[in-house]
Amino acid sequence: MTDFSATKAMFELPEGVIYLDGNSLGPLPNTASARVQGMLTDEWGQMLITGWNKAGWMGLPAGLGDRIGRLIGAETGSVVTGDTLSIKVYQAVASALELNPGRKVVLSDNGNFPSDLYIADGLLRSLGDDYELRVVDPEDVAGAITEEVAVLMLTEVDYRSGRMHNMKALTELAHTKGVVTVWDLAHSAGAIPVDLAGCNADFAVGCTYKYLNGGPGAPAFIYVAPRLAANVRPALSGWLGHEAPFAFDLDYRPGSGIERMRVGTPPIIQMTALSAAMDIWDMANMADVRAKSIELTELFIERVEASCPDLRLASPRNPELRGSQISFRFKEGYAAMQALIAHGVVGDFRAPDIMRFGFTPLYIDEGDVERAVEIITEIMQNRLWDAPEYKVRQRVT
């Protein structure tokens, strides 16, 4: 069983703050500062460039990939970290398209994170006018999977409402139609149990700065099913994805397996911070995390709905159909969230009217939920949000 009191003690959590925004940026592991300082002083400072060999920097992308892989049901050696999520989305979609020659439709839904849609649209425009990004309502995805579609690109957990797609069912349906799947796990990894191998997924991508607590700008990851890895051509053929990077050949030869999905020089400082976060995750069992998450979110919904009738639940009521976040609709949601933050409850806002709260059992417990609801109730019942300072839109919401 996961000891959540032990994991909570391993995070830097500001006094007087209830942090319900780990679905946007996870808090700082309390060993990360020393870990990074040690890397800077002892490795970069003393080893200089020899750190790539002596400190094992070059192996970090694959090593961290396997540690993340345990949380998302991936086979050993099928996940690598590095670059940004935007780059990994581009890689995955471009490679998936090439595996399906003759088809020119990428299917997604309007609940997908807009950046994924932007990236897919930009890629398809560069390929020609006969390529199409087809976007449907989430509930219409299954019916839109036809033999015309090359790639199904979906985010498993909706970033606004927390609604979940059924990865296994949609992947199975896609495969019956000859469609290659790309799953974005940005709101899944570290939030819900994921079984990429069991679902027979083709590609998956995700970030590490949300539930995985790798810090702002932490590297992304990409998964390629082992059955496909030898035939995938990386669209971004970076030098570290080369079979022999230090041969400095002018012609690109892809590396073996998932290594070919590496692109540029790995961000070692960020990966060092991520390794501290993964030490905490190594203590956790995803089934325990999911069970506790459901307990916390159910308690939150019950208490908020009992005391704040102006807030309307935007997340699925059935916990089996949502991720580890709860969203409420409120016309003045932005101002209300700013008021909450000012009073020590940190969530975030998503346009046009979503107040979003993330629940991570690694550092959130029942006492946090009860106290958060008390503050939300005070803000809503006394209309404390209706003050000019809370209505000024900041750059990041």
Secondary structure, DSSP 8 states (H G I E B T S, - for coil): ---HHHHHTTEE--TT-EE--TTTS--EETTHHHHHHHIIIIIIIHHGGGHHHHS-GGGHHHHHHHHHHHHTT--TT-EEE-S-HHHHHHHHHHHHHHTSTT--EEEEETTS-HHHHHHHHHHHHHH-TT-EEEEE-GGGHHHH--TTEEEEEEESB-TTT-BB--HHHHHHHHHHTT-EEEEE-TTTTTTS---HHHHT-SEEEE-SSSTT---TT---EEEE-HHHHTT---SS--GGGBSSGGG--SS--B-SGGGGG--S---HHHHHHHHHHHHHHTT--HHHHHHHHHHHHHHHHHHHHHH-TT-EE-S-SSGGGB-SEEEEE-TTHHHHHHHHHHTTEE-EEETTTEEEEE--TTT--HHHHHHHHHHHHHHHHTTTT-SGGGGS--S--
